[in-house]
Amino acid sequence: MSEPTFNYDELSDTLYVSFAPGEAATGIELNEHILLRINKSERQAIGLTFFDYSLLAQKTEVGPRSFPLTGLSDLSEELREIVLDILLRPPVSEILLLSAYTPSLVETIPITSLHPVPIAG
C-alpha cells in the first residue's frame, strides 16, 4: 500500500484521506464526524473522511479532543471485530489514536483522537 493522500476541502471543512484510491469500499460511520471506508473481505482500510475537520483537530487546554466511536455499537459483532482490527493497525493507527473511556468497571466506551496530519493550506 502506498503513502496516503490527503485532500482538504476548506469550504466544507472536510478532510479526505485515501489509502487505496479508486478501490471499491464499504463505508462505516464511526461517529457523526468520521467515516471509515474499508475492503471488508481483505480487512483493509481504503480511506477516511473527517467532517468538521477543524473541530476534530482542535486542541483543548489539556490536550487533543477525543470523540466516542458511537457507530461501533450499531455494527454486528463480526463487523465490529473487523473494524477494530483495521483501526488498530497502520495506516489508520497512524492517523487515529484509539483509547477507551471507562466510566465504570463494566462499561468501556471506545474513543479516538487525531494524530496531526499534513494538509495543504
ZIGI-V116531 format. One record per residue. RES is the residue in one small letter. PHI is phi as a letter, one per 30 degrees, with the letter a starting at -180 (* if undefined). OMEGA is omega in radians with two decimals (NA if undefined). Layout:
BEGIN
RES|PHI|OMEGA ; RES|PHI|OMEGA
END
This chain:
BEGIN
m|*|-3.09 ; s|d|3.10 ; e|d|3.11 ; p|d|3.03 ; t|c|-3.11 ; f|c|3.07 ; n|b|-3.12 ; y|c|3.05 ; d|c|-3.05 ; e|d|-3.09 ; l|d|-3.14 ; s|c|-3.10 ; d|h|-3.11 ; t|b|3.07 ; l|c|3.08 ; y|c|3.09 ; v|c|-3.13 ; s|c|3.09 ; f|c|-3.13 ; a|b|-3.07 ; p|e|3.06 ; g|i|-3.13 ; e|d|3.11 ; a|d|-3.06 ; a|a|3.01 ; t|c|3.13 ; g|d|3.10 ; i|b|3.13 ; e|d|3.14 ; l|d|2.99 ; n|a|-3.06 ; e|d|-3.11 ; h|c|-3.00 ; i|b|3.08 ; l|c|3.08 ; l|c|3.07 ; r|c|-3.04 ; i|b|2.89 ; n|c|-3.01 ; k|d|-3.07 ; s|d|3.13 ; e|c|-3.13 ; r|h|-3.10 ; q|b|3.03 ; a|d|3.08 ; i|c|3.14 ; g|a|3.07 ; l|b|3.02 ; t|b|3.13 ; f|c|3.08 ; f|c|-3.05 ; d|h|-3.05 ; y|e|-3.09 ; s|d|3.07 ; l|d|-3.13 ; l|d|-3.06 ; a|d|-3.08 ; q|d|3.10 ; k|d|3.02 ; t|c|3.14 ; e|d|3.14 ; v|c|3.11 ; g|k|-3.08 ; p|d|3.07 ; r|d|3.04 ; s|c|-3.10 ; f|b|3.11 ; p|d|3.08 ; l|c|-3.04 ; t|d|-3.12 ; g|d|-3.13 ; l|d|-3.11 ; s|d|3.14 ; d|d|-3.05 ; l|c|3.00 ; s|d|-3.13 ; e|d|-3.14 ; e|d|-3.13 ; l|d|3.10 ; r|d|3.12 ; e|d|3.11 ; i|d|-3.11 ; v|d|3.12 ; l|d|3.09 ; d|e|3.14 ; i|d|-3.12 ; l|d|-3.03 ; l|d|3.12 ; r|b|3.11 ; p|d|0.15 ; p|d|-3.07 ; v|d|-3.11 ; s|d|3.07 ; e|d|-3.13 ; i|c|-3.14 ; l|c|3.06 ; l|c|3.12 ; l|c|3.03 ; s|a|-3.10 ; a|b|2.98 ; y|c|-3.10 ; t|b|-3.11 ; p|d|3.07 ; s|a|-3.13 ; l|d|-3.07 ; v|c|-3.10 ; e|b|3.08 ; t|b|3.14 ; i|c|3.10 ; p|d|3.10 ; i|b|3.12 ; t|b|2.97 ; s|b|-3.08 ; l|c|2.87 ; h|d|3.06 ; p|e|3.13 ; v|b|-3.13 ; p|d|3.03 ; i|b|3.10 ; a|d|-3.08 ; g|b|NA
END
